[in-house]
Amino acid sequence: MANSSNTGSLNRKDNSESKTVLVVEDNVSNFVLIARLLGFLGIHCEWKTSGYEVVEFADNLPTLDLVLMDIRLPYEDGYGALKKIKQTPKFAGIPVVAVTAEASEEQIARARAAGFDGFLGKPIDPDRFPDQINRILAGESIWELH
């Protein structure tokens, strides 16, 4: 893939074309569930197993509409990766949502304070997740424990 010197940012698509979601998740079973649910919605999914070098990875994606970020990750946790994403102008306006098993009111407060754009507690509810993702992609802020 050629890397162009694009001075614009990766924009969220507002049409019916496929969306791209980056899932930062170290648990294969959790990723497979999320990927299947996103696929059901017609959403392209990319996967990174750690927050380490997530900006460099995302920078090579042609488009990016949403980042679903686990909090407890090897090498660099979700908070460290979020900080780097938020400091990168190219990713301005792309929501980063915490998706974690550490689901509590305290964790929601910490995620808000850190700058996450939403919070989904694990385990993911396969019946609710597609609606939650559609709402997030439509610009709604979702903060739910379960």
Protein Blocks (a to p, Z undefined) as FASTA:
>chain_A
ZZdddfbdcdddfbfbdcddddddfbfklmmmmmmmmmmnopacdddfbfghklmmmmmp
mbdfbdcddfbdghiafklmmmmmmmmmklgoiacddddfkbcfklmmmmmmnopabdcd
ddddfklmmmmmmmmmnopacddfZZ
